Amino acid sequence: MNRHTPFGSPLLLGFEDMEALLERARGASDGYPPYNIETLDNGGIRITLAVAGFAPDELSVTEEGRQLVIRGRQTDVNEKTFLHRGIAARQFVRNFVLADGIETVGAALENGLLKIDLARPKARPEVRVVKISTGVAS
């Protein structure tokens, strides 16, 4: 039985990894925390996540393969007695799939916003001539 996939065309060769990344990205979003993605003047990318209430030591930003993974885990202090608790100590994991060449430059926490800057390499057109030999192909 054949699966019909976006990269199932016989003209798209070697994109199996890309298809797996797209599948992973589709299933990894619950909407928390909210985020923005913007283009910077220098051509880079900035991801900003709203992480109010998280301390720097309760957040982690890692690159795992071709994924940028942001984790947040608040420590819940059970010593307090709440009359109303509307701000939950909630953990999260947010994943972003990175294209080849995208690098994480740095991250900063300011006023409840975690800003992660990414550098995008300059696209350089490349033409490579393939020599055609005669006889049996190796």
PyMOL commands that set and color helices and strands:
alter all, ss='L'
color gray80, all
select helices_A, chain A and resi 16-26+56-58
alter helices_A, ss='H'
color red, helices_A
select strands_A, chain A and resi 35-39+45-50+59-64+67-72+92-97+103-110+113-119
alter strands_A, ss='S'
color yellow, strands_A
deselect
rebuild
show_as cartoon
